[in-house]
Amino acid sequence: MGLFKMILKYLIGIIGIILISSSPVLFNNDFRLNVSSYFQSVSIVIQKLVTPSEWIFHHRLNYQYVEKPLLSYVMDNYLYSMTILFSALTIALFAGLILALSTFGLPRILNRTIHTGLNSLEALPDILFIFSLQMFVVWFYNSFDILLFRFAYLGEEKLYLSPVLSLCILPAVLFFRTFLLLLEEEWGKDYVILARSKGFARSYILLCHCLRNIKVNLIIQSKPILWFTLSSLLVVEYLHNIYGIVRLIFFDTRPFIIAVALILIFTPFYFLYFFLDLILKNDLREINEKAQISMMKNAKVFDIDRWSLLKFIRKCFSFSWRAGREWLYLLKNPNFIVGVGYLLGVLAISSIYSFTNGGSPVESIGIFKGENGNYHAPPHSPGDGELIFGSNLNGYPIVTMLVVGAKYTILVTLLIAMVRVVLGYLLTIPYVFWLGKRSKKVISELADGMQFLPLTLVAYLLLVDVVIFEEEKRILAESLLVPNVILEVVILTVFAVPVLLNTLGKESDEMLNREYVQAAMLLGASRSRIFLTHMTLHLLPKMILLLGQQMIQVLQVLLHLGVLSIFLGGTIRGNREGASQSLLFEWTSLFETMRVGIMTERYWLILPVLSLYILLILSIQSIIKSLIDRQQQKIGVFTSRKIIRFNRPIQGDQANTCEDEELFTFTSPKDLS
């Protein structure tokens, strides 16, 4: 039965991949959907998958496409990609474990410093680590004439060290933080206190008890890390010029090739996690089983008698008053002020500049004659003429591009993240109150399966034949600017909603078993009142955290797409690498020149946008942390406790009354506000 279920779920996953791989056909005809062509493409993909004799791909060679056997490419390069990926994940896992065990139990100040540093490192884009590693190799070679390792494939022997190191750095940080948080949570449980009271050493308790008890949560937390690493693999292969399985889609973007690439990526991780779930079946059952509350089925959906126009107006005024008070309270938080100040300041500068300069605020600067009589051709270095940060390969001033594109980068990122979280929140209502156990399990399996498909790769496959235009089709590209932006927003939203719904749905299911919800049910509260009045208040901190995580995730995906010349709103293809042009000049389009900047030591092409990008992520983290702290204070999560330690024994009446010494002092949430 278990084998049949495994094969059935795998086939369902394959069918989903086939449907996704044929999706680009829907958008190839100027957004006029052709459903018949879509199903015809699905039929062709299925037919080719069952006939290996037709497995060929088109490889571009000297401006001509040559047919090559697909199996020979896959057998060699697929193992190459998986070796890099699994090596990076293994190094990251053990590095995170060793660092967590080494730093666990440090003093509180050092512990808080470590968590702050990990939050900052987690916010940094993975491309920064690749950029820093390659710059270090170049600097070391220029300084000592020693090449530590090669970081670009030039037709010689295959690269391993550089791509593995580039890919494992950020997952190691994520595993380190995950191990540390899980161990800290486990250390406060009763069995640990009992073991310490019996005199067991800290290392023995950690290794023999805590690590064994966090294995289930570790597997659950590893799936987002895997998703992130898979998305980074595409960029790592591209920047190192590696011909792996992910680079196969650069040669041929037909639906059949897309399906083969996605199936090969999906298969090993599906079976890996299936067998891990099988091994830990009993532990997972204890976590997933929830108590059924039958009284919820009999509860009313709405309290119609309680709704009136006067009450609705009063609630709106009350909500506005509370929102104003919360805003004034948050303005007392320095972290909130700095984060909001950066975002609003950048948005204001960008909007004012675009408004005062009309419809074409960015103008290209070609060849010009300097004061010394020398001619300067793009890319201009910083200081050429009046250029502060220089120009890109097309002669567009970088500082002007940064100012103009700031508003599009921030607003679109915020829009996608908010739509994701709001849709996940709204879909949580039917998830909790109307879906059965079997339906919830289907959503959970769908969400887990989608984490094995990197969003960067899926978005690239769906957009590469839609948003890239030649120079002679610029007018067409400008006319399709808004539809292309909407398409990208939809793609980056739809593929993330099942994961968010699964997260918020499970959190809401757990709340149904809490005492205050059960008390509200016994008093006859309706489902809408329970969800909107009671559960939403406790979901808000989670939703705020998810909003920040989704903004950072969207920025990472947009950055990856920018490296691959997929720009927001459309791309005008250049006549050389790194010379493509964005129609909106948003920030992530500047990352296309990263490899050119490193190879030619023109670091001004990447450093300005990278610095502003990192500040943007750090400001988002600062705002989200302030909002979470405030929301947790309101629901009483944070309490201040002062413990007085006695250096002398309590004698006399103090032993009976304890009136002269206060053992504990609690601060209520009302006092904190």
C-alpha positions in Angstrom: 0.0 0.0 0.0 2.9 2.4 0.8 4.6 1.6 -2.5 1.4 2.2 -4.4 0.8 5.6 -2.6 4.4 6.7 -3.3 4.1 5.9 -7.0 0.6 7.5 -7.2 1.8 10.8 -5.6 4.9 10.8 -7.8 2.7 10.4 -11.0 0.5 13.2 -9.8 3.6 15.4 -9.4 4.7 14.5 -12.9 1.3 15.5 -14.3 1.6 18.8 -12.5 5.0 19.4 -14.0 3.8 18.6 -17.5 0.9 21.1 -17.1 3.4 23.8 -15.8 5.9 23.1 -18.6 3.2 23.8 -21.3 2.1 27.0 -19.7 4.3 29.3 -21.8 2.2 28.3 -24.9 -0.7 30.3 -23.3 1.2 33.6 -23.5 3.0 33.3 -26.9 0.3 35.0 -28.9 0.2 38.5 -27.4 -1.8 37.4 -24.3 -4.6 36.0 -26.4 -5.1 32.7 -24.6 -5.3 29.6 -26.9 -6.5 26.7 -24.8 -6.5 24.3 -27.7 -2.8 24.9 -28.3 -2.1 24.4 -24.7 -3.7 21.0 -24.5 -2.0 20.1 -27.8 1.3 21.0 -26.2 0.5 18.8 -23.2 -0.3 15.9 -25.5 3.0 16.3 -27.4 5.0 16.4 -24.1 3.4 13.2 -22.9 3.9 11.5 -26.2 7.6 12.4 -26.3 8.1 11.3 -22.6 7.0 7.8 -23.4 9.1 7.6 -26.6 12.8 8.0 -25.7 13.8 7.7 -29.3 12.6 11.3 -29.8 14.6 12.7 -26.9 16.6 15.4 -28.6 17.3 19.0 -27.8 18.3 22.0 -29.9 21.8 23.4 -29.2 22.8 26.8 -30.7 26.2 26.5 -32.4 27.6 29.4 -34.5 24.2 31.1 -34.8 22.6 27.8 -35.9 20.6 25.3 -34.0 21.9 21.7 -34.0 20.0 18.7 -32.8 21.8 16.7 -30.2 20.7 13.5 -28.2 19.2 14.5 -24.9 20.2 11.3 -23.0 23.9 11.8 -23.5 23.7 15.4 -22.2 21.6 14.4 -19.2 23.7 11.4 -18.1 26.8 13.5 -17.8 25.6 17.0 -16.8 22.7 15.9 -14.5 25.1 14.0 -12.3 27.4 17.0 -12.3 24.6 19.4 -11.2 23.4 17.0 -8.5 26.9 16.5 -7.2 27.3 20.2 -6.8 23.9 20.6 -5.1 24.1 17.7 -2.7 27.7 18.5 -1.8 26.7 22.1 -1.0 23.7 20.9 1.1 25.8 18.4 3.0 28.5 20.9 3.8 25.8 23.4 4.8 24.0 20.9 7.1 27.2 19.8 9.0 28.6 23.3 9.2 25.3 24.6 10.6 25.2 21.7 13.2 28.8 22.2 14.3 28.4 26.0 14.6 25.1 25.6 16.6 26.6 23.0 19.0 29.7 25.2 19.4 27.8 28.4 20.2 24.9 26.9 22.2 24.8 28.0 25.8 26.9 31.2 25.4 26.1 34.2 27.6 22.8 36.0 26.8 24.6 39.1 25.3 26.6 36.9 22.9 23.6 34.8 22.1 21.6 37.9 21.1 24.5 39.2 19.1 24.6 35.8 17.2 20.9 36.0 16.4 21.2 39.5 15.2 24.1 38.6 13.0 22.3 35.6 11.6 19.2 37.7 10.8 21.4 40.1 8.9 23.2 37.3 7.0 19.9 35.7 6.2 18.8 38.9 4.6 21.8 39.2 2.3 21.3 38.0 -1.3 23.0 34.8 -2.3 24.5 36.6 -5.2 26.5 38.7 -2.7 28.4 35.7 -1.5 29.1 34.6 -5.1 30.3 38.1 -5.8 32.5 38.3 -2.7 34.0 34.9 -3.2 35.0 35.7 -6.8 36.3 39.1 -5.9 38.5 37.5 -3.2 40.0 35.1 -5.7 40.7 37.9 -8.1 42.2 40.1 -5.3 44.4 37.2 -4.0 45.6 36.4 -7.5 46.5 40.1 -8.2 48.3 40.4 -4.8 50.2 37.1 -4.6 50.1 35.7 -8.2 48.4 32.6 -6.9 45.1 31.3 -8.3 43.2 29.7 -5.4 40.7 28.0 -7.7 39.0 28.7 -11.0 35.5 30.2 -10.9 34.6 30.1 -14.6 34.3 27.1 -16.9 36.3 27.7 -20.1 36.0 24.3 -21.8 38.6 22.6 -19.5 38.0 20.2 -16.6 34.8 20.7 -14.7 34.6 23.1 -11.7 33.6 21.8 -8.3 35.1 23.9 -5.5 33.9 27.3 -6.5 30.3 26.5 -7.3 30.0 24.3 -4.2 31.4 27.0 -1.9 29.2 29.7 -3.6 26.1 27.5 -3.1 26.7 26.3 0.4 27.3 29.6 2.3 23.8 30.9 2.7 22.2 27.5 3.4 24.9 27.0 6.1 23.7 30.2 7.7 20.1 29.1 7.5 20.9 25.7 8.9 22.9 27.3 11.7 20.0 29.5 12.7 17.5 26.6 12.4 19.6 24.3 14.6 20.2 27.1 17.2 16.5 28.0 17.4 15.3 24.4 17.7 17.9 23.5 20.3 17.0 26.6 22.4 13.4 25.6 22.3 14.2 22.0 23.2 16.5 23.0 26.1 13.6 24.5 28.0 11.5 21.2 28.2 11.0 19.2 31.3 13.1 16.2 30.3 16.1 18.4 29.9 15.7 19.8 33.4 15.4 16.3 34.7 18.5 15.1 32.9 20.5 18.1 34.2 19.3 17.4 37.7 20.7 13.9 37.5 24.1 15.4 36.6 24.3 14.6 32.9 26.8 16.7 31.0 25.5 19.4 28.6 27.1 17.8 25.6 25.6 14.4 26.4 22.1 15.9 26.7 22.5 17.9 23.4 23.9 15.0 21.4 21.9 12.1 22.7 18.5 13.7 23.5 18.0 17.1 22.0 19.3 16.3 18.5 17.2 13.2 18.4 14.0 15.1 19.4 14.4 17.9 16.9 14.8 15.7 13.8 11.2 16.0 12.7 11.1 19.8 13.0 14.5 19.9 11.2 13.1 18.0 8.2 10.1 20.3 8.1 12.4 23.4 8.3 14.8 22.0 5.7 12.3 22.2 2.9 12.3 26.1 2.5 16.1 25.9 2.7 16.1 23.3 -0.1 13.8 25.5 -2.2 16.1 28.5 -1.8 19.2 26.4 -2.7 17.5 25.1 -5.8 16.7 28.6 -6.9 20.3 29.6 -6.3 21.6 26.7 -8.4 20.4 28.3 -11.6 22.3 31.5 -10.9 25.4 29.6 -9.7 25.5 27.6 -12.9 25.0 30.7 -15.1 27.6 32.8 -13.3 30.2 30.0 -13.4 29.4 29.2 -17.0 28.6 25.6 -16.0 26.6 23.4 -18.4 24.5 21.5 -15.9 20.9 20.2 -16.0 19.5 23.7 -15.1 21.4 25.3 -18.0 19.6 22.9 -20.4 16.8 25.4 -20.6 19.1 28.0 -22.0 19.6 25.8 -25.0 16.0 24.8 -25.7 12.9 26.3 -24.1 10.4 23.9 -25.7 7.8 22.5 -23.2 9.2 19.0 -23.5 12.7 20.1 -22.5 11.2 22.2 -19.7 9.3 19.1 -18.4 12.4 16.9 -18.5 14.5 19.4 -16.6 11.8 19.9 -13.9 11.2 16.2 -13.6 14.9 15.5 -13.1 15.1 18.2 -10.4 11.9 17.0 -8.7 12.5 13.3 -8.6 15.5 12.8 -6.2 14.1 15.2 -3.6 10.6 13.7 -3.8 11.9 10.2 -3.0 14.4 11.5 -0.4 11.7 13.2 1.6 9.2 10.4 1.1 11.6 7.9 2.7 12.4 10.3 5.5 8.7 10.7 6.2 8.4 6.9 6.1 11.2 6.5 8.6 9.7 9.1 10.9 6.1 8.1 10.3 5.2 7.7 14.0 6.7 11.1 15.0 5.0 12.9 12.1 1.7 11.4 13.0 1.9 12.8 16.5 2.5 16.3 15.1 -0.1 16.2 12.4 -3.0 14.7 14.3 -5.3 17.3 15.7 -8.2 17.0 18.0 -11.5 17.3 16.2 -13.9 19.9 17.6 -17.4 18.8 16.7 -19.1 21.9 18.1 -17.5 24.1 15.4 -19.6 22.3 12.8 -22.8 23.4 14.4 -21.7 27.0 14.9 -23.3 29.8 12.8 -21.3 31.3 10.0 -22.3 34.9 10.8 -24.0 36.8 13.6 -26.5 38.6 11.4 -28.4 40.1 14.3 -25.3 41.9 15.6 -24.6 43.7 12.4 -26.0 47.2 11.8 -24.9 50.4 9.9 -24.4 52.3 13.2 -22.3 49.5 14.7 -20.2 49.2 11.4 -19.5 53.0 11.4 -18.5 52.9 15.1 -16.2 49.9 14.4 -14.5 51.9 11.6 -13.9 54.9 13.8 -12.6 52.6 16.6 -10.3 50.8 14.2 -9.0 54.2 12.8 -8.4 55.4 16.4 -6.5 52.2 17.4 -4.4 52.3 14.1 -3.4 55.9 14.9 -2.4 55.0 18.4 -0.4 52.1 17.1 1.4 54.3 14.6 2.3 56.8 17.3 3.6 54.0 19.5 5.8 52.6 16.6 7.2 56.0 15.9 8.9 55.7 19.3 10.9 52.7 18.1 14.2 53.7 16.5 14.4 50.6 14.4 11.0 51.3 12.9 11.8 54.9 12.2 15.1 54.0 10.4 13.4 51.3 8.3 10.4 53.3 7.3 12.5 56.4 6.8 14.7 54.6 4.3 11.8 53.2 2.3 9.8 56.4 2.3 12.9 58.5 1.5 13.9 56.4 -1.4 10.3 56.3 -2.7 9.9 60.1 -2.4 13.2 60.8 -4.2 12.3 58.4 -7.0 8.8 59.8 -7.4 9.8 63.4 -7.3 12.7 62.9 -9.8 10.4 61.0 -12.3 7.7 63.7 -12.0 10.0 66.6 -12.6 11.8 65.0 -15.5 8.8 63.9 -17.6 8.3 60.7 -19.4 12.0 59.9 -20.3 14.0 60.6 -17.2 17.0 58.4 -18.2 19.1 59.4 -21.2 22.0 57.4 -22.6 25.4 59.1 -22.7 27.5 57.8 -25.6 31.0 58.8 -26.6 32.0 62.2 -25.4 35.2 64.3 -25.3 36.6 64.9 -21.8 38.4 68.0 -20.5 41.8 66.5 -21.2 40.8 65.9 -24.9 40.4 62.2 -24.5 37.3 60.4 -25.8 35.3 58.3 -23.4 33.1 55.4 -24.5 30.6 53.5 -22.4 30.7 52.0 -19.9 31.9 55.2 -18.3 33.8 54.9 -15.0 32.9 57.0 -12.0 34.2 60.5 -12.4 33.9 60.6 -16.2 32.2 64.0 -16.8 29.5 64.4 -14.2 28.8 60.7 -13.6 29.0 59.9 -9.9 28.7 56.1 -10.2 29.6 55.8 -13.9 27.3 54.2 -16.5 26.3 50.7 -17.6 27.4 49.1 -20.9 24.7 51.1 -22.8 25.8 54.5 -21.4 22.9 55.0 -19.0 24.0 56.7 -15.8 23.8 54.3 -12.9 22.8 56.9 -10.3 19.9 57.9 -12.5 18.8 54.3 -13.1 18.9 53.7 -9.3 16.8 56.8 -8.6 14.2 56.1 -11.3 13.9 52.3 -10.7 13.6 52.5 -6.9 9.8 53.1 -6.8 9.1 50.1 -9.1 11.4 47.8 -7.2 9.9 48.6 -3.8 6.2 49.0 -4.8 6.0 45.8 -6.9 7.8 43.8 -4.2 5.4 45.1 -1.6 2.4 44.4 -3.9 3.4 40.8 -4.6 4.2 40.0 -0.9 0.9 41.6 0.3 -1.2 39.8 -2.3 0.4 36.5 -1.3 -0.2 37.0 2.4 -3.8 38.4 2.0 -4.8 35.5 -0.3 -3.3 33.0 2.1 -5.2 34.6 5.0 -8.5 34.7 3.1 -8.2 31.1 1.9 -7.5 30.1 5.5 -11.2 30.7 6.4 -12.6 27.9 4.1 -9.5 25.8 5.0 -10.3 25.9 8.7 -14.1 25.7 8.7 -15.1 23.8 5.6 -12.3 21.6 4.3 -12.0 18.1 5.6 -8.9 16.2 6.8 -8.4 14.6 3.3 -8.6 18.0 1.5 -6.1 19.6 3.9 -3.7 16.7 3.3 -3.9 17.3 -0.4 -3.1 21.0 0.1 -0.2 20.0 2.4 1.2 17.6 -0.2 0.8 20.1 -3.0 2.7 22.7 -1.0 5.5 20.3 -0.1 5.8 19.3 -3.8 6.0 22.9 -5.0 9.0 23.5 -2.7 10.9 21.0 -4.8 10.4 23.2 -7.9 12.6 26.4 -7.7 10.4 29.5 -8.3 13.2 31.2 -10.1 13.4 28.4 -12.7 9.6 28.2 -13.1 9.3 32.0 -13.5 12.2 32.1 -16.0 10.6 29.3 -18.1 7.2 31.1 -18.2 8.6 34.5 -19.0 11.7 34.0 -21.2 9.7 33.8 -24.4 7.3 36.5 -23.4 9.1 39.5 -22.0 12.3 39.6 -24.1 12.2 41.7 -27.2 14.7 42.7 -29.9 15.5 46.4 -30.4 13.4 46.7 -33.5 10.3 45.6 -31.4 10.8 48.3 -28.8 7.4 49.9 -29.6 5.6 46.5 -29.1 7.5 46.0 -25.8 6.4 49.4 -24.5 2.8 48.7 -25.4 2.9 45.4 -23.5 4.6 46.9 -20.5 1.6 46.8 -18.1 0.5 43.2 -19.2 4.0 42.0 -18.7 4.2 43.4 -15.2 0.8 41.9 -14.3 1.9 38.5 -15.7 5.0 38.5 -13.6 3.1 39.5 -10.5 0.6 36.7 -11.1 3.3 34.1 -11.6 5.2 35.1 -8.5 2.0 35.1 -6.5 0.2 32.0 -7.6 3.1 29.6 -7.0 3.6 30.8 -3.4 -0.1 30.9 -2.2 -0.3 27.1 -1.6 2.7 27.2 0.7 1.3 30.2 2.6 -2.1 28.6 2.9 -0.6 25.4 4.3 1.4 27.5 6.9 -1.5 29.7 8.0 -4.0 26.8 7.9 -2.0 24.6 10.2 -1.4 27.5 12.6 -5.2 28.1 12.6 -6.0 24.5 13.2 -3.8 24.5 16.3 -5.7 27.6 17.6 -9.0 25.7 17.4 -7.8 23.5 20.3 -6.9 26.4 22.6 -9.0 27.2 25.7 -10.1 30.7 24.7 -11.4 29.5 21.3 -13.3 26.6 22.9 -14.8 28.9 25.5 -16.0 31.2 22.7 -17.6 28.2 21.0 -19.4 27.2 24.2 -20.8 30.7 24.5 -22.3 30.5 21.0 -19.9 32.6 19.0 -20.2 32.3 15.2 -17.4 31.1 13.0 -16.8 34.6 11.6 -16.5 36.1 15.1 -14.1 33.4 16.3 -11.9 33.8 13.3 -12.0 37.6 12.9 -12.0 38.6 16.6 -10.0 35.8 18.3 -7.9 33.9 15.9 -6.8 36.8 13.6 -5.3 38.7 16.6 -3.0 35.8 17.2 -2.3 35.2 13.5 -1.2 38.8 13.0 2.4 38.3 14.3 2.8 35.3 12.0 1.3 37.2 9.1 3.6 40.2 9.7 6.6 37.8 9.8 5.4 36.1 6.6 5.0 39.5 4.9 8.7 40.4 5.6 9.8 36.9 4.5 7.8 37.1 1.3 9.2 40.6 0.5 12.8 39.3 0.9 11.9 36.2 -1.1 10.4 38.2 -3.9 13.5 40.4 -4.0 15.7 37.3 -4.2 13.7 35.9 -7.1 13.6 39.2 -9.0 17.4 39.4 -8.5 17.9 36.0 -9.9 15.7 36.8 -12.9 17.6 40.1 -13.3 20.9 38.1 -13.6 19.2 36.0 -16.3 18.0 39.2 -18.2 14.4 38.8 -17.2 13.4 42.3 -16.2 10.2 43.6 -14.7 7.9 44.8 -17.4 10.1 43.7 -20.3 13.6 43.4 -21.6 15.2 44.9 -24.7 17.9 42.4 -25.8 21.4 43.9 -26.2 23.9 42.9 -28.8 26.4 41.7 -26.2 26.3 40.2 -22.7 25.2 42.6 -20.0 23.9 45.1 -22.5 20.2 44.4 -22.3 17.9 47.3 -21.2 15.0 47.4 -18.8 12.0 49.4 -19.7 11.5 50.4 -16.0 15.1 50.6 -15.0 14.3 48.7 -11.8 17.2 47.7 -9.5 17.3 44.0 -10.2 18.0 44.7 -13.9 21.4 46.1 -12.9 22.5 42.7 -11.7 22.8 41.4 -15.3 26.2 43.0 -15.5 27.6 41.2 -12.4 29.7 38.7 -14.3 31.0 41.3 -16.7 31.8 43.6 -13.8 33.8 40.9 -12.0 35.6 39.6 -15.1 36.6 43.1 -16.3 37.1 44.6 -12.8 34.5 47.3 -13.4 33.1 47.0 -9.9 31.0 50.2 -10.2 28.6 48.2 -12.4 27.4 46.2 -9.4 28.5 47.7 -6.1 26.1 50.7 -5.9 23.0 48.7 -6.6 24.2 45.9 -4.3 24.6 48.3 -1.4 21.1 49.8 -1.9 19.6 46.4 -2.3 21.2 45.2 1.0 20.0 48.3 2.8 16.5 47.7 1.4 16.4 44.2 2.9 17.8 45.3 6.2 15.2 48.1 6.5 12.4 45.6 5.8 13.7 43.3 8.5 13.9 46.3 10.9 10.2 47.2 10.2 8.9 43.7 10.5 10.8 43.1 13.8 9.3 46.3 15.3 5.8 45.3 14.2 6.1 41.7 15.6 7.4 43.0 18.9 4.5 45.4 19.3 1.9 42.7 18.3 3.4 40.2 20.7 3.3 42.7 23.5 -0.4 43.3 22.8 -1.3 39.5 23.2 0.9 39.1 26.2 3.8 37.0 24.7 6.5 39.3 26.2 6.5 39.4 30.0 9.2 41.0 32.1 10.3 38.8 35.0 12.8 39.7 37.6 14.3 36.9 39.7 16.0 37.8 42.9 18.7 35.4 43.9 19.4 35.1 47.6 23.0 34.9 48.7 21.9 34.2 52.3 19.4 31.7 53.6 15.9 32.9 54.5 15.3 32.8 58.2 12.7 33.6 60.7 9.4 35.0 59.6 10.6 35.5 56.0 10.5 31.7 55.5 6.8 31.8 56.2 5.6 35.1 54.8 8.2 36.2 52.3 6.9 39.8 52.8 10.3 41.4 52.8 11.5 40.0 49.5 9.6 39.9 46.1 10.4 36.7 44.3 8.8 37.6 40.9 7.6 40.7 39.3 5.4 40.5 36.2 4.5 43.3 33.8 1.2 43.1 32.2 0.7 43.7 28.4 -1.4 46.8 29.4 1.5 48.3 31.2 3.8 47.6 28.3 1.5 49.5 25.9 
